[in-house]
Amino acid sequence: MMKTCLALLAVCLLASVWSKSGYAASPLERVTLMVAGDECDSLSRDIETALKAHPGVRFFDGRSLPGHLLIDVDPEQVTADDLARRVAELETTVQRACRASLMQSCITAGIAPVAVQ
């Protein structure tokens, strides 16, 4: 009985520390930005670096879908509007060379559910 209580206490303490450390799982949200302009390819590394450094960004893919940036974020830390503002800040430096606009995404951050018939 004593071993069971100690094991349960250890699990509770570890779970508490783990959740406070930011490693607790939270659902991700997919943000999709459409990019257009003559210089987008050459500026993609700058945009990627800036967005990857933003708190809450968990995954960045600028290669799978031409003309689009797919970004998975923790919605408790960052919103699509936050990322759009960050890209707008970058646009002042690279104005007219590459524009990014927020899209409603049909691509989810998680695994797509399978329809059961």
Residue frames as a rotation matrix with the C-alpha (Angstrom) as fourth column:
MET 1
0.567 0.823 0.000 0.00
0.823 -0.567 0.000 0.00
0.000 0.000 -1.000 0.00
MET 2
0.470 -0.475 -0.744 2.82
0.159 -0.784 0.601 2.38
-0.868 -0.401 -0.293 0.91
LYS 3
-0.614 -0.727 0.307 4.63
0.395 0.054 0.917 1.65
-0.683 0.684 0.254 -2.38
THR 4
-0.134 0.671 0.729 1.45
0.981 -0.014 0.193 2.37
0.140 0.741 -0.656 -4.34
CYS 5
0.793 0.436 -0.426 0.96
0.534 -0.833 0.142 5.70
-0.293 -0.340 -0.894 -2.56
LEU 6
0.066 -0.866 -0.496 4.57
0.062 -0.492 0.868 6.71
-0.996 -0.088 0.022 -3.18
ALA 7
-0.659 -0.274 0.701 4.35
0.658 0.241 0.713 5.74
-0.364 0.931 0.021 -6.85
LEU 8
0.295 0.863 0.411 1.13
0.941 -0.336 0.029 7.72
0.163 0.378 -0.911 -7.26
LEU 9
0.714 -0.103 -0.693 2.68
0.271 -0.871 0.409 10.74
-0.646 -0.480 -0.594 -5.54
ALA 10
-0.372 -0.928 -0.039 5.74
0.223 -0.130 0.966 10.53
-0.901 0.350 0.255 -7.82
VAL 11
-0.438 0.294 0.849 3.55
0.899 0.142 0.415 10.38
0.001 0.945 -0.327 -10.94
CYS 12
0.664 0.745 -0.068 1.51
0.748 -0.663 0.037 13.40
-0.017 -0.075 -0.997 -9.78
LEU 13
0.424 -0.591 -0.686 4.65
0.107 -0.719 0.687 15.42
-0.899 -0.365 -0.242 -9.06
LEU 14
-0.628 -0.688 0.364 6.21
0.410 0.104 0.906 14.55
-0.662 0.718 0.217 -12.41
ALA 15
-0.080 0.692 0.718 3.00
0.987 -0.048 0.156 15.40
0.142 0.720 -0.679 -14.27
SER 16
0.788 0.372 -0.490 2.82
0.500 -0.852 0.156 18.75
-0.360 -0.368 -0.857 -12.49
VAL 17
0.000 -0.886 -0.464 6.43
0.008 -0.464 0.886 19.63
-1.000 -0.004 0.007 -13.32
TRP 18
-0.625 -0.234 0.744 6.02
0.666 0.337 0.665 18.42
-0.407 0.912 -0.054 -16.91
SER 19
0.290 0.828 0.479 2.90
0.950 -0.311 -0.038 20.52
0.117 0.467 -0.877 -17.54
LYS 20
0.803 -0.022 -0.596 4.49
0.216 -0.921 0.325 23.66
-0.556 -0.389 -0.734 -16.04
SER 21
-0.203 -0.977 -0.064 7.61
0.186 -0.102 0.977 23.22
-0.961 0.187 0.202 -18.15
GLY 22
0.008 0.274 -0.962 5.68
-0.800 -0.575 -0.171 23.72
-0.600 0.771 0.214 -21.39
TYR 23
-0.879 -0.405 -0.251 6.00
-0.475 0.695 0.540 20.12
-0.044 0.594 -0.804 -22.57
ALA 24
-0.369 0.820 0.437 2.36
0.099 0.502 -0.859 19.26
-0.924 -0.274 -0.267 -22.01
ALA 25
-0.786 0.109 0.609 0.63
0.617 0.203 0.760 18.41
-0.041 0.973 -0.226 -25.22
SER 26
-0.179 0.789 -0.588 -1.76
-0.065 -0.606 -0.793 21.01
-0.982 -0.104 0.160 -26.55
PRO 27
0.411 0.395 0.822 -3.62
0.732 0.394 -0.556 20.84
-0.543 0.830 -0.127 -29.85
LEU 28
-0.680 -0.696 -0.231 -1.87
0.351 -0.586 0.730 22.57
-0.644 0.415 0.643 -32.72
GLU 29
0.569 0.787 -0.238 -3.48
0.176 -0.399 -0.900 24.92
-0.803 0.470 -0.365 -35.19
ARG 30
-0.208 -0.607 0.767 -2.42
0.923 0.136 0.359 25.18
-0.322 0.783 0.532 -38.84
VAL 31
0.395 0.201 -0.897 -1.81
-0.069 -0.966 -0.248 28.69
-0.916 0.160 -0.367 -40.17
THR 32
0.092 -0.325 0.941 -1.44
0.936 0.351 0.030 29.03
-0.340 0.878 0.336 -43.94
LEU 33
0.196 -0.117 -0.974 0.14
-0.151 -0.985 0.088 32.07
-0.969 0.130 -0.211 -45.56
MET 34
0.672 -0.004 0.740 0.09
0.716 0.256 -0.649 32.59
-0.187 0.967 0.175 -49.32
VAL 35
0.036 -0.741 -0.671 3.23
0.130 -0.662 0.738 34.30
-0.991 -0.114 0.073 -50.63
ALA 36
0.635 0.180 0.751 3.52
0.760 0.028 -0.649 36.08
-0.138 0.983 -0.119 -53.97
GLY 37
0.826 -0.369 -0.427 6.16
-0.372 -0.925 0.081 38.23
-0.424 0.092 -0.901 -55.61
ASP 38
0.747 -0.559 -0.359 9.29
-0.311 0.184 -0.932 38.11
0.588 0.808 -0.036 -57.72
GLU 39
-0.208 -0.944 0.255 11.66
-0.647 -0.063 -0.760 37.88
0.734 -0.323 -0.598 -54.76
CYS 40
0.647 0.557 0.520 9.80
-0.751 0.350 0.560 35.37
0.130 -0.753 0.645 -52.56
ASP 41
0.841 -0.354 -0.409 12.19
0.279 0.932 -0.232 32.53
0.463 0.081 0.882 -53.32
SER 42
-0.123 -0.980 0.155 15.27
0.329 -0.188 -0.926 34.54
0.936 -0.063 0.345 -52.40
LEU 43
-0.404 0.027 0.914 13.61
-0.686 -0.670 -0.283 35.98
0.605 -0.742 0.289 -49.26
SER 44
0.501 0.720 -0.479 12.04
-0.242 0.649 0.721 32.74
0.831 -0.246 0.500 -48.06
ARG 45
-0.121 -0.625 -0.771 14.92
0.677 0.516 -0.525 32.00
0.726 -0.586 0.360 -45.68
ASP 46
-0.900 -0.194 0.390 14.47
-0.085 -0.801 -0.593 35.39
0.427 -0.567 0.705 -43.92
ILE 47
-0.041 0.970 0.239 10.73
-0.805 -0.174 0.567 34.83
0.591 -0.169 0.788 -43.57
GLU 48
0.457 0.174 -0.872 11.26
0.138 0.955 0.263 31.27
0.879 -0.241 0.413 -42.33
THR 49
-0.532 -0.755 -0.385 13.87
0.551 0.036 -0.833 32.35
0.643 -0.655 0.397 -39.76
ALA 50
-0.790 0.258 0.557 11.65
-0.471 -0.837 -0.279 35.13
0.394 -0.482 0.782 -38.42
LEU 51
0.228 0.974 -0.007 8.55
-0.767 0.184 0.615 32.95
0.600 -0.135 0.789 -38.11
LYS 52
0.268 -0.192 -0.944 10.38
0.331 0.939 -0.097 29.95
0.905 -0.287 0.315 -36.62
ALA 53
-0.761 -0.644 -0.080 11.76
0.334 -0.282 -0.899 32.25
0.557 -0.711 0.430 -33.91
HIS 54
-0.296 0.736 0.609 8.26
-0.671 -0.614 0.416 33.37
0.680 -0.285 0.675 -32.91
PRO 55
-0.861 0.012 0.508 7.12
-0.429 0.518 -0.740 31.83
-0.272 -0.855 -0.441 -29.59
GLY 56
0.015 0.923 0.385 4.49
-0.451 0.350 -0.821 29.15
-0.892 -0.161 0.422 -30.13
VAL 57
0.437 0.065 -0.897 5.57
-0.888 0.191 -0.419 28.15
0.144 0.979 0.142 -33.64
ARG 58
0.355 -0.218 0.909 6.05
-0.430 0.826 0.365 24.37
-0.830 -0.521 0.199 -33.59
PHE 59
-0.101 -0.330 0.939 6.50
0.677 0.669 0.308 23.53
-0.729 0.666 0.156 -37.28
PHE 60
0.224 0.102 -0.969 7.25
-0.516 -0.831 -0.207 25.47
-0.827 0.547 -0.133 -40.45
ASP 61
-0.159 -0.239 0.958 7.02
0.664 0.692 0.283 24.17
-0.731 0.681 0.049 -44.02
GLY 62
0.205 0.174 -0.963 7.73
-0.420 -0.873 -0.247 26.51
-0.884 0.455 -0.106 -46.90
ARG 63
-0.688 -0.624 -0.370 8.52
-0.616 0.233 0.752 23.86
-0.383 0.746 -0.545 -49.51
SER 64
-0.680 0.391 0.620 5.69
0.343 0.917 -0.202 21.33
-0.648 0.075 -0.758 -49.75
LEU 65
0.334 0.870 0.363 3.16
0.866 -0.131 -0.483 23.64
-0.373 0.476 -0.797 -51.37
PRO 66
-0.592 -0.657 0.467 4.60
0.793 -0.577 0.193 26.22
0.143 0.485 0.863 -53.79
GLY 67
-0.478 0.346 0.807 3.57
0.041 -0.909 0.414 29.77
0.877 0.231 0.420 -52.95
HIS 68
0.640 0.746 0.184 2.40
-0.219 -0.052 0.974 28.82
0.736 -0.664 0.130 -49.46
LEU 69
-0.645 -0.722 0.251 3.83
-0.458 0.102 -0.883 28.68
0.612 -0.685 -0.396 -45.96
LEU 70
0.437 0.741 -0.511 2.34
0.027 0.557 0.830 26.04
0.899 -0.377 0.223 -43.67
ILE 71
-0.608 -0.629 0.484 2.88
-0.394 -0.290 -0.872 26.81
0.689 -0.721 -0.071 -40.00
ASP 72
0.246 0.628 -0.739 1.72
0.501 0.570 0.651 24.74
0.829 -0.531 -0.174 -37.03
VAL 73
-0.519 -0.373 0.769 1.30
-0.338 -0.737 -0.586 26.81
0.785 -0.564 0.256 -33.88
ASP 74
-0.593 0.364 -0.718 0.25
0.799 0.379 -0.467 26.43
0.102 -0.851 -0.515 -30.28
PRO 75
-0.037 0.663 0.748 -2.89
0.466 -0.650 0.600 28.64
0.884 0.370 -0.285 -30.26
GLU 76
0.759 0.260 -0.597 -2.37
0.650 -0.242 0.721 29.39
0.043 -0.935 -0.353 -26.57
GLN 77
0.027 -0.865 -0.502 0.92
0.650 -0.366 0.665 31.14
-0.759 -0.344 0.553 -27.43
VAL 78
-0.821 -0.338 -0.461 0.46
-0.133 -0.671 0.730 32.64
-0.556 0.660 0.505 -30.88
THR 79
0.277 0.947 0.162 -2.40
0.167 0.119 -0.979 33.42
-0.946 0.299 -0.125 -33.26
ALA 80
0.152 -0.131 0.980 -2.62
0.979 0.159 -0.130 33.66
-0.139 0.979 0.152 -37.02
ASP 81
0.912 0.229 0.340 -2.95
0.282 -0.952 -0.117 37.43
0.297 0.203 -0.933 -36.62
ASP 82
0.655 -0.748 -0.107 0.34
-0.166 -0.281 0.945 37.52
-0.737 -0.601 -0.308 -34.67
LEU 83
-0.115 -0.719 0.685 2.11
0.618 0.488 0.616 35.79
-0.777 0.494 0.389 -37.55
ALA 84
0.423 0.339 0.840 0.44
0.885 -0.355 -0.302 38.03
0.195 0.871 -0.450 -40.13
ARG 85
0.993 -0.096 -0.072 1.66
-0.068 -0.944 0.323 41.08
-0.099 -0.316 -0.944 -38.18
ARG 86
0.288 -0.948 0.133 5.18
0.030 0.148 0.989 39.64
-0.957 -0.280 0.071 -38.07
VAL 87
-0.095 -0.271 0.958 5.17
0.934 0.310 0.180 39.09
-0.346 0.911 0.223 -41.82
ALA 88
0.790 0.425 0.441 3.84
0.551 -0.808 -0.208 42.64
0.269 0.407 -0.873 -42.30
GLU 89
0.757 -0.601 -0.256 6.81
-0.198 -0.586 0.786 43.91
-0.622 -0.544 -0.562 -40.27
LEU 90
-0.151 -0.829 0.538 9.11
0.427 0.436 0.792 42.00
-0.892 0.349 0.288 -42.60
GLU 91
0.335 0.374 0.865 7.29
0.939 -0.050 -0.341 43.38
-0.084 0.926 -0.368 -45.64
THR 92
0.955 -0.017 -0.297 8.41
-0.005 -0.999 0.044 46.90
-0.298 -0.040 -0.954 -44.75
THR 93
0.064 -0.998 -0.024 11.99
-0.321 -0.043 0.946 45.73
-0.945 -0.052 -0.323 -45.31
VAL 94
-0.798 -0.340 0.497 11.23
0.264 0.545 0.796 43.76
-0.542 0.766 -0.345 -48.46
GLN 95
0.027 0.924 -0.380 8.30
-0.121 -0.375 -0.919 45.81
-0.992 0.071 0.101 -49.70
ARG 96
0.491 0.388 -0.780 6.99
-0.801 -0.150 -0.579 44.94
-0.342 0.909 0.237 -53.15
ALA 97
-0.480 -0.752 -0.453 9.44
-0.859 0.508 0.067 42.04
0.180 0.421 -0.889 -53.38
CYS 98
-0.736 0.257 -0.627 7.35
0.238 0.964 0.117 39.43
0.634 -0.063 -0.770 -51.57
ARG 99
-0.372 0.711 0.597 3.86
-0.858 -0.509 0.071 39.70
0.355 -0.485 0.799 -50.10
ALA 100
-0.913 0.137 -0.384 2.26
0.249 0.933 -0.259 37.26
0.323 -0.332 -0.886 -47.70
SER 101
-0.349 0.861 0.370 -1.45
-0.819 -0.472 0.325 37.02
0.455 -0.190 0.870 -46.97
LEU 102
-0.736 0.156 0.659 -3.33
-0.447 0.619 -0.646 34.94
-0.509 -0.770 -0.386 -44.43
MET 103
-0.497 0.581 -0.644 -5.50
-0.547 0.366 0.753 32.15
0.673 0.727 0.136 -45.85
GLN 104
0.346 0.619 0.706 -8.24
-0.887 0.461 0.030 30.10
-0.306 -0.636 0.708 -44.31
SER 105
-0.638 -0.736 -0.224 -6.67
-0.770 0.616 0.167 26.66
0.015 0.279 -0.960 -44.21
CYS 106
0.629 0.747 -0.215 -8.26
-0.742 0.659 0.121 23.41
0.232 0.083 0.969 -45.20
ILE 107
0.114 -0.698 -0.707 -5.04
0.051 0.714 -0.698 21.67
0.992 0.043 0.117 -44.18
THR 108
0.914 0.312 0.257 -5.04
-0.233 -0.114 0.966 20.68
0.331 -0.943 -0.031 -40.53
ALA 109
0.037 -0.934 0.356 -2.11
-0.947 -0.147 -0.286 20.40
0.320 -0.326 -0.890 -38.17
GLY 110
-0.186 -0.045 0.981 -3.24
-0.658 0.748 -0.090 17.02
-0.730 -0.662 -0.169 -36.90
ILE 111
-0.974 -0.074 0.216 -4.00
0.074 0.791 0.607 13.73
-0.216 0.607 -0.765 -38.55
ALA 112
-0.535 0.818 -0.211 -7.18
-0.776 -0.377 0.505 13.90
0.334 0.435 0.837 -40.58
PRO 113
-0.299 0.502 0.812 -10.05
-0.566 0.592 -0.574 11.89
-0.768 -0.631 0.107 -39.10
VAL 114
-0.983 -0.003 -0.184 -11.10
-0.144 0.632 0.761 8.81
0.114 0.775 -0.622 -41.04
ALA 115
-0.194 0.981 0.019 -14.77
-0.974 -0.195 0.117 8.51
0.118 0.005 0.993 -41.90
VAL 116
-0.916 -0.010 0.401 -16.34
-0.130 0.953 -0.274 5.34
-0.380 -0.303 -0.874 -40.53
GLN 117
-0.466 0.773 -0.431 -19.18
-0.782 -0.131 0.609 3.87
0.415 0.621 0.665 -42.54
